[in-house]
Amino acid sequence: MYNATIKTLIAAFLAMAALSVTSCGGDNQVKTAQSMLERARAAANTGQYEAAKLLLDSIDSVCPKAVDVRREGMSLMATVREGLLNVQIAQTDSLLAVAQLRGDSLQQRLRKVENPIEPYFVVTDLGTVTQGLDPRLMPDGTLYILSRLSSPKIRHNSVSVSAPDGTSASTSAIPRDGERNDDTGGIETITFIGTDADTIGAFVHAHIGIPLTLRFASTDGKTTEMPLPQQQAQAIAAAYGYADNIRQRKILNIRRRALEEQLGLNRSQSASLR
């Protein structure tokens, strides 16, 4: 609301400034540009960096003949950009802190399982799943979900989860290859990873607490359904929530590094203007 009001006032001021210089010569442009520069400096001094940047950006278009004022504005722009970048870095740090607290809380529900090929993480209170969905996490936070069907045997290759309101999420069909789609120990098991796991995970996460139906399907049209156990739904929601949290923190860290690089570049450019 505050930023919107500031921008509205600045826009009105710029409109009046544009009108005032259309029928006047260079002297009037210099006066208008100087007024805009002073307003930008006052805004920067009070931390209103967006308003200051808007004013400085507009001097070139509204007052092209005010060369000296525009040059002075370039120096102030470096200060304004640094202020904006520092604000964005502080905001990113706040988001990172919140995401880290959330991640620490979610991580408490996970348990590491050592494996000769690669260790993985499971939700501590889920237990053994012989029928339904079993969520797991790779060490890098990638979510994958195992669908398990012990009876009836339909050679399923995809699953879907639906809610009472008719909405649903489905995986793609995984060919029966003896690896990702296998039948070992009398249990049909498929490993869904990437988009498939995220699609199911996001849907369950968004419908936690709501009764969901799990549907197993095969390419020859055979299907079987069962209520998705609440314990499995909660485990999927927890695993997906943690995987999503890791993604958010990675994005925020990338954003922070980019802002730091921009800040360094801005300072170098500012030094060259002195």
C-alpha positions in Angstrom: 0.0 0.0 0.0 2.8 2.4 1.0 4.8 1.7 -2.1 1.8 2.0 -4.3 1.0 5.4 -2.9 4.6 6.6 -3.4 4.6 5.4 -7.0 1.2 7.1 -7.7 2.6 10.4 -6.3 5.8 10.0 -8.3 3.8 9.2 -11.5 1.7 12.3 -11.0 4.8 14.5 -10.4 6.4 13.1 -13.6 3.3 13.7 -15.6 3.3 17.4 -14.5 7.0 17.6 -15.1 6.7 16.3 -18.6 3.9 18.8 -19.4 6.0 21.7 -18.0 9.0 21.0 -20.3 7.2 20.2 -23.6 6.7 23.9 -24.5 9.9 25.2 -22.8 13.5 25.3 -23.6 16.6 23.9 -22.0 16.6 26.2 -19.0 13.2 24.9 -17.9 14.4 21.3 -18.3 17.4 22.0 -16.1 15.1 23.4 -13.3 12.8 20.4 -13.6 15.6 18.0 -13.6 17.2 19.6 -10.6 13.8 19.4 -8.8 13.5 15.7 -9.7 17.1 15.1 -8.6 16.5 16.7 -5.2 13.4 14.6 -4.7 15.3 11.5 -5.6 18.1 12.4 -3.1 15.5 13.0 -0.3 13.8 9.7 -1.1 17.2 7.9 -1.0 18.1 9.5 2.3 14.9 8.1 3.9 15.4 4.6 2.4 12.7 5.0 -0.3 15.0 3.5 -2.9 12.4 2.4 -5.4 10.9 6.0 -5.6 14.4 7.4 -5.9 15.2 5.0 -8.8 12.0 5.9 -10.6 12.7 9.6 -10.4 16.3 9.2 -11.6 15.3 6.9 -14.4 12.8 9.5 -15.6 15.2 12.4 -15.7 16.8 11.2 -18.9 13.4 10.9 -20.7 11.7 14.0 -19.3 14.8 16.3 -19.3 17.2 15.1 -22.0 18.9 18.6 -22.3 19.8 18.8 -18.6 23.2 17.1 -19.2 24.9 18.2 -16.0 22.0 17.2 -13.8 21.8 13.8 -15.5 25.5 13.3 -14.9 25.0 14.1 -11.2 22.1 11.7 -11.1 24.3 8.9 -12.3 26.4 9.2 -9.2 23.3 9.1 -7.0 21.9 6.2 -8.9 24.8 4.0 -7.8 24.0 4.8 -4.2 20.3 4.1 -4.8 21.1 0.7 -6.5 23.3 -0.3 -3.6 20.5 0.6 -1.2 18.0 -1.5 -3.2 20.4 -4.4 -3.4 21.0 -4.3 0.4 17.3 -4.3 1.0 16.8 -7.3 -1.3 19.7 -9.1 0.4 18.2 -8.5 3.8 14.8 -9.8 2.6 16.4 -12.9 1.1 18.3 -13.5 4.4 15.0 -13.3 6.3 13.3 -15.8 3.9 16.3 -18.1 4.3 16.1 -18.0 8.1 12.4 -18.9 8.0 13.1 -21.7 5.5 15.9 -23.0 7.6 13.8 -23.2 10.7 11.0 -24.9 8.7 13.6 -27.4 7.3 15.0 -28.2 10.7 11.5 -29.0 12.0 10.7 -31.2 9.0 14.1 -33.0 9.2 13.3 -34.3 12.7 10.7 -36.6 11.1 13.3 -38.2 8.9 15.6 -41.2 9.5 18.7 -42.1 7.4 18.9 -45.6 6.0 22.3 -46.9 5.0 22.4 -48.6 1.6 25.3 -50.2 -0.3 24.3 -48.3 -3.4 23.2 -44.9 -1.9 21.8 -44.0 1.5 18.3 -42.6 1.6 15.9 -41.0 4.1 12.5 -42.3 5.2 9.8 -40.8 7.4 10.5 -42.2 10.9 7.0 -43.2 11.9 5.8 -44.7 8.6 7.0 -48.3 9.1 7.0 -51.0 6.4 4.7 -50.5 3.4 3.5 -53.6 1.5 0.4 -52.0 0.0 0.3 -48.3 -0.9 2.8 -45.5 -1.3 6.2 -45.3 0.4 8.0 -41.9 0.1 11.8 -41.6 0.3 14.4 -38.9 -0.1 17.8 -39.0 -1.7 20.7 -37.3 0.1 20.3 -34.2 -2.1 16.6 -33.9 -1.2 15.2 -35.4 -4.3 11.8 -37.1 -3.6 11.0 -40.5 -4.9 7.9 -42.6 -4.2 7.6 -46.4 -4.3 4.1 -47.8 -5.1 3.6 -51.2 -3.7 0.8 -53.7 -4.6 0.7 -57.1 -3.1 -2.9 -58.0 -4.0 -4.5 -58.3 -6.5 -1.8 -58.8 -9.0 -2.6 -56.5 -12.1 1.0 -55.7 -13.2 0.3 -52.0 -12.6 2.6 -49.4 -14.2 1.0 -46.2 -13.0 -0.9 -44.8 -10.0 -3.2 -41.8 -9.3 -4.5 -40.2 -6.2 -7.9 -38.6 -6.1 -9.9 -36.4 -3.6 -13.6 -36.4 -2.9 -14.0 -33.2 -5.0 -13.0 -35.0 -8.1 -9.5 -33.5 -8.4 -6.6 -36.0 -8.9 -2.9 -36.4 -9.7 -1.4 -39.1 -11.8 2.0 -40.5 -12.7 3.2 -41.5 -16.1 3.3 -45.2 -17.0 6.6 -46.9 -16.1 7.4 -49.9 -18.4 7.9 -53.2 -16.6 11.7 -53.3 -16.8 12.8 -55.4 -13.8 14.3 -52.3 -12.2 12.0 -49.3 -11.7 9.0 -51.5 -12.3 9.6 -54.9 -10.7 7.8 -57.8 -8.9 10.1 -59.0 -6.1 9.0 -61.0 -3.1 5.4 -61.2 -4.5 5.0 -57.4 -4.4 4.6 -55.2 -7.5 6.9 -52.3 -6.9 7.4 -49.2 -9.0 9.8 -46.3 -8.3 8.4 -42.9 -9.3 11.0 -40.1 -9.4 11.2 -36.6 -10.7 8.0 -35.0 -12.0 5.9 -38.1 -11.2 6.9 -38.1 -7.5 6.6 -34.4 -7.2 3.1 -34.4 -8.8 1.8 -37.0 -6.4 3.6 -35.4 -3.4 2.3 -31.9 -4.1 -1.3 -33.2 -4.4 -1.1 -35.2 -1.2 0.6 -32.3 0.6 -2.2 -29.9 -0.5 -4.9 -32.3 0.6 -3.5 -33.5 4.0 -6.3 -34.5 6.4 -8.7 -35.2 3.5 -9.6 -38.8 2.7 -7.8 -39.7 -0.6 -8.2 -42.7 -2.9 -5.2 -44.5 -4.4 -5.7 -46.1 -7.8 -3.3 -48.6 -9.3 -3.6 -49.1 -13.1 -2.0 -51.2 -15.8 -1.7 -50.6 -19.6 -4.2 -53.4 -20.3 -7.0 -51.6 -18.5 -6.8 -53.4 -15.1 -7.3 -51.3 -12.0 -7.6 -51.6 -8.3 -8.3 -49.0 -5.7 -7.8 -48.5 -2.0 -8.1 -45.6 0.5 -4.7 -44.0 0.9 -3.8 -44.7 4.6 -3.5 -41.5 6.6 -0.1 -42.6 7.9 1.1 -42.9 4.3 -0.5 -39.5 3.4 1.2 -37.8 6.3 4.5 -39.4 5.4 4.3 -38.3 1.8 3.3 -34.7 2.9 6.3 -34.6 5.2 8.8 -35.9 2.6 7.5 -33.6 -0.1 7.5 -30.7 2.3 11.1 -31.3 3.1 12.1 -31.8 -0.5 10.3 -28.6 -1.5 12.0 -26.8 1.5 15.4 -27.8 0.2 14.5 -26.5 -3.3 13.4 -23.2 -1.8 16.6 -22.8 0.2 18.7 -23.6 -2.9 16.8 -21.0 -4.9 17.2 -18.4 -2.2 20.9 -19.1 -1.9 21.3 -18.7 -5.6 19.4 -15.5 -5.5 21.6 -14.2 -2.6 24.8 -15.0 -4.5 23.4 -13.2 -7.6 22.5 -10.1 -5.5 26.0 -10.1 -3.9 27.6 -10.2 -7.4 25.3 -7.3 -8.5 26.3 -5.4 -5.4 30.0 -5.9 -6.2 29.5 -4.8 -9.8 27.6 -1.8 -8.7 30.4 -0.8 -6.3 33.0 -1.1 -9.0 30.9 1.0 -11.4 30.4 3.6 -8.6 34.1 3.8 -8.0 34.8 4.4 -11.7 32.4 7.4 -11.6 34.4 9.2 -8.8 
